[in-house]
């Protein structure tokens, strides 16, 4: 398979098998990172209803995984979700997906590395959070520019460490339970006066988007379709194994940590409730070891997540989504057969966000972008059943059409409960993408069509 490193027609080499692709996917989800990153936001929104937010989020995530697995087996490509939306819903919405991923790529890794640096700062206060995050981003970029085989093995080793960390945390949290199971089956929170009160459905749904952020990443195998042997067979299996692994581990972690809360009021007021819980159940030394594992896990998530975005940009460049110089920029590959300038772009963009922004701002905005992409994928799953009936489907989702319907209803309800500012910002991205399509890409396509027609007539 040839590699054109100059004009955006670059191709990848199929060098990975099931284990490597699955390791990248689970590392991108990172149950350890996910729980420690979003549990506090979920607890703040829904109190002990964070458990139900994760259960609702798990139903949506599994439904989405069925959609991704079926569509990924039909339309394998380095663009992953972008390739799917473009093939299923057309080029305009395909470009919407690209622009959402362009923004997501310079937000997600930054949010994870800022979180990792925050935990590092809790152990070593002399290390500044933002500068540590920038340094981590530089290392992530360096690893990303290496061969995908080497990067996947690094992800796999770190994944083993982080799974050990989260499983130990689950065991010691269950062992140190301070409450009965009724504590999570009767959701409660604190009102503005500090008194315990029930949790509304609206508050619970507001916590669903952070939960979806926690489960996100099971679609990651699709972005390595062109670097995986037998992708139509391997990728759907990897998607489903990844989502079920993340759901089981993360729900267990949420249940264990919630039941282990020693003092509910203190946990609700804490800026890092899981650190508070870990110190209570494992002691200072145990909590320190646990936090070191969390830092490693978050770095692994940043690396694994970062690996996919430059591949999406490269696929968009191969499809001529940008002006010529930008297509050449994103389409350029290095001697290790990876999209070099795409990773440099991600490195600079994430480094700037690591330095200049806060964790909470990144998480909420990221969650809204992710569920918007979910909405496009779920709609694609329905549309292809009617428009592409004759297409080969190596994987067919069970209980059709329930999965995409669950996903669409859940995503729409969750979106209505998010901050208006995040929804507006995401809406602006969608509008800009559509305007760009109308003003540039459609005209470019029409000119190319006219040129072909004239050449044919001559």
C-alpha positions in Angstrom: 0.0 0.0 0.0 1.6 3.2 -1.1 2.0 6.4 0.9 1.7 9.8 -0.6 3.0 12.3 1.9 2.4 15.4 -0.1 -1.1 15.9 -1.4 -3.6 14.4 1.0 -4.0 11.1 -0.8 -2.1 9.3 2.0 -3.0 5.7 2.9 -2.3 3.7 6.0 -0.8 0.2 6.5 -2.9 -2.5 8.2 -0.6 -3.5 11.1 -2.9 -3.9 14.1 -5.0 -6.8 15.3 -7.9 -7.1 17.8 -5.9 -6.8 21.0 -4.1 -3.5 19.9 -7.3 -1.9 18.6 -9.2 -2.9 21.7 -6.5 -1.6 24.0 -6.6 1.8 22.3 -10.4 1.9 22.6 -10.6 0.9 26.3 -7.7 3.3 27.0 -9.5 6.1 25.2 -12.6 5.4 27.4 -10.4 4.8 30.4 -12.8 3.7 33.2 -10.4 5.1 35.8 -10.1 8.5 34.1 -13.8 8.7 33.4 -14.9 8.1 36.9 -12.3 10.4 38.5 -12.9 13.0 35.9 -16.7 13.3 35.9 -18.0 11.8 39.2 -17.7 15.2 40.9 -19.7 16.9 38.2 -22.3 14.2 38.4 -22.5 14.3 42.1 -22.8 18.1 42.1 -25.7 18.0 39.6 -27.6 15.0 40.9 -26.3 14.0 44.3 -26.6 10.2 44.8 -28.7 10.3 41.6 -25.4 10.2 39.8 -25.9 6.4 39.9 -29.1 6.7 37.9 -27.4 9.2 35.5 -24.8 6.5 34.8 -27.4 3.8 34.3 -29.3 6.1 31.8 -26.0 7.0 30.2 -25.1 3.3 29.9 -28.3 2.5 28.1 -27.6 5.3 25.6 -24.0 4.3 25.3 -24.8 0.6 24.5 -27.5 1.7 22.0 -25.0 4.0 20.4 -22.4 1.2 20.3 -24.8 -1.0 18.3 -25.2 1.9 15.8 -21.5 2.5 15.6 -20.7 -1.3 15.2 -23.3 -1.7 12.3 -22.3 1.5 10.5 -18.6 0.9 11.0 -18.9 -2.5 9.4 -20.6 -0.9 6.4 -18.4 2.2 6.0 -14.9 1.4 7.4 -12.5 4.3 7.1 -10.0 6.4 9.0 -12.7 9.1 9.4 -14.8 6.9 11.7 -17.9 8.8 12.6 -17.2 11.4 10.0 -17.0 8.8 7.2 -20.3 7.3 8.5 -22.2 10.6 8.6 -20.8 11.6 5.2 -21.8 8.4 3.5 -25.2 8.1 5.3 -26.5 11.7 5.6 -24.6 13.4 2.8 -21.6 15.7 2.4 -23.1 18.8 4.2 -23.7 17.0 7.5 -20.5 15.1 6.9 -18.7 18.4 7.1 -20.6 19.3 10.2 -19.2 16.2 11.8 -15.7 17.1 10.7 -15.9 20.6 12.2 -17.3 19.2 15.5 -14.3 16.8 15.6 -11.9 19.6 14.7 -13.1 21.5 17.8 -13.4 18.3 19.9 -9.8 17.3 19.1 -8.4 20.4 20.7 -10.7 20.2 23.7 -10.9 16.6 24.9 -7.2 15.9 25.4 -6.8 19.2 27.1 -9.6 18.5 29.5 -8.1 15.1 30.4 -4.6 16.4 30.9 -5.7 19.3 33.0 -7.5 16.8 35.2 -4.4 14.7 35.4 -2.3 17.7 36.3 -4.8 18.7 38.9 -4.4 15.3 40.7 -0.6 15.6 40.3 -0.7 19.1 41.9 -2.7 17.6 44.8 0.3 15.3 45.5 3.0 17.9 44.7 1.6 21.4 45.1 4.8 22.9 43.8 4.0 21.6 40.3 1.7 24.2 38.5 -1.4 22.6 37.0 -1.4 24.3 33.6 2.3 24.0 32.9 2.2 20.3 33.9 -0.7 19.8 31.4 1.3 21.6 28.7 4.3 19.3 29.3 2.1 16.2 29.2 0.6 17.4 25.9 4.1 17.7 24.5 4.8 14.1 25.5 1.5 12.9 24.0 2.3 14.6 20.7 5.7 12.9 20.6 4.2 9.4 21.2 1.5 10.1 18.7 4.1 10.8 16.0 5.6 7.4 16.4 4.4 4.2 14.6 0.8 3.3 15.6 2.0 -0.2 16.6 4.4 1.3 19.2 1.8 3.8 20.5 -0.8 1.0 20.8 1.6 -1.1 22.9 2.3 1.9 25.2 -1.4 2.3 25.6 -1.8 -1.4 26.4 0.8 -1.4 29.1 -0.7 1.7 30.8 -4.2 0.2 30.4 -3.2 -2.8 32.5 -2.0 -0.5 35.2 -5.1 1.7 35.2 -7.5 -1.3 35.2 -5.7 -2.6 38.2 -6.1 0.8 39.9 -9.9 1.1 39.3 -10.5 -2.5 40.3 -8.6 -2.0 43.5 -10.5 1.2 44.2 -13.8 -0.7 43.6 -12.9 -3.5 46.0 -11.7 -1.2 48.8 -14.7 1.1 48.4 -17.2 -1.8 48.7 -15.2 -3.0 51.7 -15.5 0.4 53.3 -19.2 1.0 52.5 -20.9 3.5 54.9 -24.4 3.1 53.5 -26.9 0.5 52.5 -28.0 0.0 48.8 -31.1 2.1 49.6 -28.8 5.1 49.6 -28.5 5.1 45.8 -32.0 3.8 45.1 -33.5 6.9 46.8 -31.5 9.7 45.2 -30.8 12.7 47.4 -28.8 15.9 47.2 -28.3 19.2 49.2 -30.5 22.2 48.6 -29.2 25.8 48.7 -29.6 25.8 52.4 -27.5 22.7 52.9 -30.4 20.5 53.8 -30.8 17.0 52.3 -33.6 16.8 49.7 -34.8 14.6 46.8 -33.3 14.8 43.3 -35.5 15.8 40.4 -35.6 14.1 37.1 -34.3 17.3 35.5 -31.2 17.3 37.8 -30.6 13.6 37.0 -30.8 14.2 33.3 -28.3 17.1 33.6 -25.8 14.5 34.9 -26.4 12.2 32.0 -24.1 14.2 29.6 -21.1 13.9 32.0 -21.9 10.2 32.2 -21.9 9.9 28.4 -18.6 11.8 28.4 -17.3 9.1 30.8 -18.4 6.2 28.5 -17.2 7.9 25.3 -14.4 6.2 23.4 -16.0 2.8 22.5 -16.2 4.0 18.9 -12.4 4.5 18.8 -11.6 1.3 16.9 -13.4 2.7 13.8 -10.8 5.4 13.4 -8.1 2.8 12.8 -10.1 0.9 10.2 -7.4 1.3 7.6 -4.6 0.2 10.0 -6.5 -2.9 11.2 -6.4 -6.3 9.6 -9.9 -7.6 8.7 -11.6 -4.4 9.8 -15.2 -5.4 8.9 -14.9 -8.4 11.3 -12.7 -7.0 14.0 -14.0 -3.4 14.5 -17.6 -4.2 15.4 -16.5 -6.8 18.0 -14.0 -4.3 19.4 -16.6 -1.6 19.7 -19.0 -3.9 21.6 -16.4 -5.3 23.9 -15.2 -1.8 24.7 -18.6 -0.4 25.6 -19.6 -3.4 27.8 -16.3 -3.3 29.6 -16.6 0.5 30.3 -20.2 0.2 31.4 -19.6 -2.7 33.9 -16.4 -1.2 35.4 -17.7 2.4 35.6 -21.1 1.6 37.0 -19.5 -0.6 39.7 -17.0 2.2 40.5 -19.9 4.7 40.8 -21.9 2.4 43.1 -18.9 1.5 45.2 -17.7 5.1 45.7 -21.3 6.4 46.4 -21.9 3.8 49.0 -18.5 4.5 50.6 -19.2 8.3 51.1 -18.4 8.8 54.8 -20.2 12.1 55.1 -22.7 13.1 52.4 -22.6 16.9 53.1 -18.8 17.0 53.1 -18.6 15.0 49.8 -21.2 17.3 48.1 -19.1 20.4 49.1 -15.8 18.9 48.1 -14.1 20.0 44.9 -12.6 16.4 44.6 -15.1 14.0 46.2 -13.4 10.9 44.9 -10.1 12.0 46.5 -12.1 12.5 49.8 -13.7 9.0 49.5 -10.3 7.4 48.6 -8.6 8.9 51.6 -11.5 7.7 53.8 -11.4 4.1 52.6 -7.7 3.6 51.8 -6.0 6.0 54.2 -3.4 8.7 53.1 -0.9 6.2 51.7 -3.4 4.2 49.9 -5.1 7.3 48.5 -1.7 8.6 47.3 -0.9 5.3 45.4 -4.4 5.4 43.9 -4.0 9.0 42.7 -0.6 8.1 41.1 -2.5 5.3 39.2 -5.2 7.9 38.2 -2.5 10.3 36.8 -1.1 7.4 34.7 -4.6 6.4 33.5 -5.4 10.0 32.5 -2.2 10.4 30.6 -3.0 7.1 28.8 -6.4 8.4 27.9 -5.0 11.6 26.6 -2.6 9.6 24.4 -5.2 7.1 23.1 -7.8 9.8 22.5 -5.3 12.0 20.6 -4.4 9.2 18.2 -7.8 9.3 16.4 -8.3 13.0 15.8 -5.5 13.5 13.3 -6.7 10.5 11.4 -10.2 12.2 11.0 -8.5 15.4 9.8 -6.5 13.4 7.3 -9.6 11.6 6.0 -11.3 15.0 5.6 -8.3 16.3 3.6 -8.4 13.3 1.3 -12.0 14.2 0.6 -11.0 17.8 -0.3 -12.9 19.3 2.6 -10.5 22.3 2.9 -8.7 24.7 0.6 -5.7 23.2 -1.0 -2.9 24.2 1.4 -5.0 23.0 4.4 -5.7 19.7 2.6 -2.0 19.2 2.1 -1.3 20.2 5.7 -3.7 17.6 7.3 -2.9 15.0 4.6 0.8 15.0 5.2 2.3 11.9 6.7 5.7 11.3 8.3 8.1 8.4 7.9 6.2 6.4 10.5 3.1 6.6 8.3 1.1 8.8 10.7 -0.4 12.3 9.9 2.3 14.5 11.3 0.9 18.0 10.9 -2.5 16.9 12.2 -0.8 15.9 15.4 1.2 19.1 15.6 -2.0 21.0 15.2 -3.6 19.0 18.0 -0.5 19.5 20.1 -0.5 23.3 19.8 -4.3 23.7 20.2 -4.5 21.5 23.2 -1.4 23.0 24.8 -3.0 26.5 24.5 -6.2 25.3 26.2 -4.2 23.4 28.8 -2.6 26.7 29.8 -5.5 29.2 29.5 -8.7 27.4 30.5 -10.3 25.5 33.4 -11.4 21.9 33.7 -15.1 22.5 34.3 -15.5 24.7 31.2 -13.9 22.0 29.1 -15.9 19.1 30.4 -19.4 20.6 29.9 -18.7 22.0 26.4 -17.1 18.7 25.3 -20.1 16.7 26.5 -22.5 18.7 24.4 -20.3 18.3 21.3 -20.1 14.5 21.9 -23.9 14.0 22.2 -24.4 16.1 19.1 -22.2 13.7 17.2 -24.2 10.8 18.8 -27.4 12.3 17.4 -25.9 12.4 13.9 -24.8 8.7 14.2 -28.1 7.5 15.5 -30.0 9.2 12.7 -27.5 7.7 10.3 -28.3 4.2 11.6 -32.0 4.7 10.8 -31.4 6.4 7.4 -29.1 3.6 6.1 -31.7 1.0 6.9 -33.9 2.6 4.3 -31.4 4.2 1.8 -28.8 1.4 1.8 -30.8 -1.7 2.2 -28.6 -3.6 -0.3 -25.3 -2.7 1.4 -23.4 -5.5 3.1 -23.7 -5.5 6.9 -21.1 -7.8 8.4 -22.6 -6.7 11.8 -26.3 -6.2 12.2 -27.5 -4.6 15.5 -30.0 -6.7 17.5 -33.6 -5.6 18.4 -33.7 -3.0 15.5 -34.9 -0.2 15.7 -34.8 0.1 19.4 -31.1 1.1 19.9 -31.1 4.2 17.6 -34.5 5.3 19.0 -33.2 5.0 22.6 -30.1 6.9 21.6 -32.0 9.8 19.9 -34.6 10.2 22.7 -31.9 10.0 25.4 -29.6 12.5 23.7 -32.3 15.0 22.9 -33.6 15.0 26.6 -30.0 15.2 27.9 -29.3 18.2 25.6 -32.3 20.1 26.8 -30.8 20.0 30.4 -27.4 21.5 29.4 -26.1 25.0 29.9 -27.5 27.3 27.2 -24.0 28.7 26.6 -22.6 25.3 25.7 -25.6 24.5 23.4 -25.2 27.9 21.7 -21.5 27.4 21.1 -22.1 24.0 19.6 -25.0 25.4 17.5 -22.6 28.1 16.2 -20.2 25.4 15.1 -23.0 23.6 13.2 -24.1 26.8 11.5 -20.6 27.7 10.5 -20.1 24.3 9.0 -23.2 24.5 6.9 -22.4 28.0 5.7 -18.9 26.9 4.8 -20.5 24.0 2.8 -22.9 26.3 1.0 -20.4 29.1 0.3 -17.3 27.0 -0.5 -17.6 23.3 -0.8 -20.8 23.2 -2.9 -19.5 25.8 -5.3 -16.2 24.0 -5.6 -18.1 20.7 -6.3 -20.2 22.4 -9.0 -17.1 23.9 -10.7 -15.5 20.5 -10.7 -18.6 19.0 -12.2 -18.8 21.7 -14.9 -15.1 21.2 -15.7 -15.7 17.4 -16.1 -18.7 18.1 -18.3 -16.8 20.5 -20.6 -13.9 18.1 -20.9 -16.3 15.3 -21.9 -17.9 17.4 -24.5 -14.6 18.4 -26.0 
